[in-house]
Each structure stands twice: as structure tokens, then as C-alpha cells.
């Protein structure tokens, strides 16, 4: 059995794992525009890029993050930006 995914399989599965709660394979579409922060330190760290996380959907959201990871996998790159 092959140890690597074919290009076609990467198109469907790269960049995302099944949801741990629902076992859904489908990528959900997050239609949120804003996110909450644990406290002001958490917010400051996110905006200073000291921590990874969602700040505002125009910058990134969980859906676009998966698409970027998938494009990077398909192109053999390290990262992608939409």
C-alpha cells in the first residue's frame, strides 16, 4: 500500500482532519466575522503574532486556513495565502 496520498486524494483531504466530535469529513464553512479573546493578554499576543489564532475573518478563519493548507499540499509548498 502506498504511504503517500495521490494528488486526487490531497484535493479532498489535505489540510483537514475529521471533526473529533461529529466525525464529519466535510469542511465546515465558518461564517463568523469576529472572535472572542480569553483576556487582554491573549488579544495582545494574537495581534502581535506571538500566538497563532483567529483575530478577524478578513485576515483568516478556520475555513480559509484549511484551504490554504490544502493548496500548499497540492503545490508541494510550505504554506499558502489566499
C-alpha positions in Angstrom: 0.0 0.0 0.0 1.2 3.5 -0.8 2.5 5.6 2.0 1.7 8.9 0.3 -1.6 10.5 -0.9 -2.2 10.8 -4.6 -2.8 14.3 -6.0 -6.5 13.5 -6.2 -6.7 12.4 -2.6 -4.9 15.5 -1.5 -7.5 17.6 -3.3 -10.1 16.2 -0.9 -8.4 15.5 2.3 -5.2 17.7 2.7 -5.2 20.3 5.4 -8.0 18.9 7.5 -8.7 16.1 9.9 -12.2 14.7 10.6 -14.1 16.6 13.3 -13.3 15.0 16.7 -16.9 15.5 17.9 -19.0 14.6 14.9 -16.5 12.5 12.8 -17.6 14.7 9.9 -15.2 14.6 6.9 -16.7 17.7 5.3 -15.0 21.0 5.9 -17.5 23.3 7.7 -17.9 26.9 6.4 -17.3 29.3 9.2 -19.3 32.4 8.6 -18.1 34.3 11.6 -16.6 37.8 11.3 -15.1 38.2 14.8 -13.7 36.1 17.6 -13.5 36.3 21.3 -10.3 36.6 23.3 -9.6 34.9 26.7 -8.3 38.2 28.1 -6.4 41.3 27.0 -3.1 39.5 27.1 -4.4 36.8 24.8 -5.7 39.5 22.4 -2.4 41.4 22.5 -0.4 38.2 21.8 -2.6 37.4 18.8 -2.3 40.9 17.3 1.4 40.8 17.9 1.6 37.4 16.2 3.2 35.9 19.3 0.4 33.3 19.3 -1.4 31.7 16.4 -5.1 32.1 16.3 -8.1 33.9 14.8 -8.4 37.6 15.1 -10.7 38.8 12.4 -12.1 36.9 9.5 -10.7 39.2 6.8 -7.2 38.1 8.0 -8.0 34.4 8.5 -10.6 32.0 9.7 -10.8 28.2 10.1 -12.2 27.6 6.7 -9.6 29.6 4.8 -6.8 28.1 6.9 -7.8 24.6 5.7 -8.0 25.8 2.1 -4.6 27.4 2.4 -3.1 24.2 3.9 -4.7 22.2 1.1 -3.3 24.4 -1.7 0.1 24.2 -0.1 -0.1 20.4 0.0 -1.2 20.3 -3.7 1.6 22.6 -4.8 4.2 20.9 -2.6 4.8 24.1 -0.7 5.3 25.0 2.9 2.3 27.4 3.1 -0.2 29.3 1.0 -2.1 32.6 1.3 -5.5 33.2 -0.3 
